[in-house]
Amino acid sequence: MKLGRKFLLITTLIVSVALAACGNNAKETEKSSPSASPSASAGSSASSGAESGEVIEVSTVSQSDPYLKFDEGESWEKNSIYDAYEKDIGVKITNKWIADVTQFKEKVKITIASDDLPDFLMVNATQLKELTEADMIMDLTELYEQYATDETKKFLTMDGGLQMKTATFDGKLMGIPSSYNPYQYQNLYVRTDWLKELNLPEPKTMADLVAVSEAFKAKNPGGKSTTYGLAVSKNPFSIETGVTGLRAFLNGYHAYENIWIDDGNGGLVNSDIQPEVKQALAALQDMFKKGLIDPEFAVKDTEKAAELLYDDGIGMVFGATWTPAQLVKGAVKDGKIVQEWGVFPIPSVDGNPARPQIGIGVDEYYVISKKAKHPEGVIKLLNQWIVVDNHPTEDQKVYGYGKDRVEKGSNYWLLNPLRVGKQLDNNGEILPKAIETKDASILQTQDQKNRYERAMKFVDGDTSMWWEYLISGPKGAFSYGPEIQKNKQYMQNKFYGAPTPTMVDRQEILTKKRDEVYFKIMMNQVSVDEFDKFVEEWKKLGGDEITKEVNEWYSANK
Amino acid sequence: MDKTAFGRRFVRDFLTNKYLYAMMIPVIAYYLIFQYTPMYGVLIAFKNYVPAKGILGSPWVGLDHFQAFFDSYYFLRVLSNTIIISVYSLLFEFPAPIILALMINEVRSRRYKKFVQTVTYMPYFISMIVIAGLIRDFTDSGGVINTLYSYFGGDGTSMLQHAGLFRPIYILSEIWQKIGWESIIYLAALMGIDQDQYEAARIDGAGRLKQIWYVTLPGILPTIVILFILRVGNLLNVGFEKIILLYNPITYETADVISSFVYRKGLLEFNWSYSTSVGVFNSVINLTLLVLANWLSRKVTKNSLW
């Protein structure tokens, strides 16, 4: 009997482990095959609410943000911005769910896979295409025509209608582009105090860049034990790496990361396999060998890589116009400026200036579910956002700052559920001039006024606004824009259609293969000639197919 | 044994053990709701799943997705990586808790025993994200392991940047995380061994090693065999979480496994049907291996699951 009970215990334990182990399989299947049952309830959250004919309700999903600080007593459920939309345009906003930045994208995918869409939400280009093909989202052509104000229509076609075109399938408008200004260029950021200390010239060519980084490493003006020349993080070629990336480095060699460029015969070719890339990689390998690049960059994310910048270990980094907002963490300590940074255009390998690569200015779209009861409410939100973001009245400042209507760093604008940005701006022409001459009269947009105000605070001694001066001030990140713009000295992706069938199928493999080869060459694990093998393989693995499809699209859309 | 006899025995058994049966209800409910119900989703492996049409409404495509998987560029790589990692874990990770249990069993001091047990099964309760963070710190250039490793000729860079080190790191950390937890079953089995046998062995002049070899090990052999069979039945399941948290372009060639491939295909690229078919492929292989291992074990050791 005693033995029997023990045997029972052991068996129970074993069985429970066994079942747990077997369970893994089913769980995986469960993840990739979400049940379709919740579809029935999808529409219910958008309760009619129209009994009075005044307030309509639209549901969405939102991304929470650590920088969003709610006023006392406010929350995602109830806040002054949602109240303002309800009061001003009669649209009540509800959230089906809220997720933080790490979870949001995954949750959107699951929401799509389980056919549980809110009335409207933001999706990426691939999802837009998926959803259109799956017939889950609404054709907005007529809705937009009818409800969008003239201001809205003008606002979203500032770039000549390119961005709207990317959301149009067979003549049907399927999403509202979450637009931004694509004409923003990466720059090189260098420790100017170190340049001065070591008596070095400003880096104008890629050779200068290597010379400066060698000097920074050898003479070690930061006095640290760990020093490198150029800060790099683990996804250097990804568009999402705004600081510590290497796309701008490629651009310095007239090479570009995965965009479609002229082949010289009226067709398009992919930039990833061009010979210029090989040169750039050889240069990176050389820098790696000389110890100018952190040998551990492949396992460091941006924040970790940036620690070496904060810490006086590295004095040079490529980055987007907002890079100073990242650098400020190390540059200003206890209210004192301890590091001096300067902004420079991307150096070039030869006499031709480098052309920064840019996209179309839209990566994401707002789509409306086919089951939405009040799609017009979404367009009303759009109209209102454009009004309050660009020329708010005193009352409408609530949309930017909350009920107090004053800037207090709480980032209340994040609560606006549908946001589009300007497709063009003249910040680079206006701001540096205005700030240099302290002339507020030439400022045109709300954005410029905000930036001017912050830069002036810095001029008046508020060091916490150091970054804004480096972005908007004279010789700041914006200041090089107009010159590039005027000379059309940028490289814009010539393909802006929906992902082609082979792209959907193969792009991931190609990108992965590419990263593998690029990394190995950079880290000197294989010879740079491996690049030629990669080009052949790229073509065979579907690259040729994609090139064909892209060119078909190009000849139809030229 | 006719049906009525079974029925009567079941009723009697039910009445005597009614609390045990009651305790089973949540477990059975769990499996019905979370494991069996979603199983009909397996259908989408043979369909072109479109969310708006639902599982039943999506069009059939037969074995197209399987074909695409077998033909895919990375098929051989992910398959061999998966098998290698699995075999390694069978070789190194599987015996580890047995050895730990045997060692704990030999310890005389109860308090020390409890202490070791608690310490070894603690890591099991840490979330995978944190574990991955710990591993990254440990294997960093300034990390503990690297500092030691550099005395023996390591080059001192982060170990996660060496394709050749990915598998050892994966297996060793797996052992570190699970050894305590997995030893619990063996410890329970050890308690079931009749103490008289030890006494008899001692009288026959067996030392402690001999006692372990001739009494303890045979005593827990059935447990070992059954766990081994189950393990074989999971050969192709290498969890994707830890892999995707630890790999990078430099280690893809040794680290990319079927489950991380499925994750990328399914969730990152919306090929739900495709990734499900890979999952089905996995399960079929696993089930086959399980049946094989069970059959073999029944022939050889007379121990088996059924």
Interface residues (C-beta under 8 A of the other chain):
Chain A: L3 K6 F7 L9 I10 L13 I14 S16 V17 A18 L19 A21 C22 G23 N24 N25 A26 K27 E28 T29 E30 K31 S32 S33 P34 S35 A36 S39 E106 K109 I110 I112 A113 S114 D115 T126 Q127 E130 E133 A134 D135 M136 K234 P295 E296 A298 V299 K370 V504 E508 I509 K512 D515 E516 Y518 F519 K520 M523 Q525 L541
Chain B: V27 Y31 F34 Q35 Y36 T37 P38 M39 G41 V42 L43 I44 Y49 V50 P51 A52 K53 G54 I55 S72 Y73 Y74 R136 D140 S141 T157 S158 L160 Q161 I184 I185 A188 A189 M191 G192 D194 T223 I226 L227 L230 R231 G233 N234 N237 G239 N248 P249 I250 Y252 E253 S259 V262 R264 K265 G266 L267 L268 E269 F270 W272 S275 T276 G279 V280 N282 S283 N286 L305
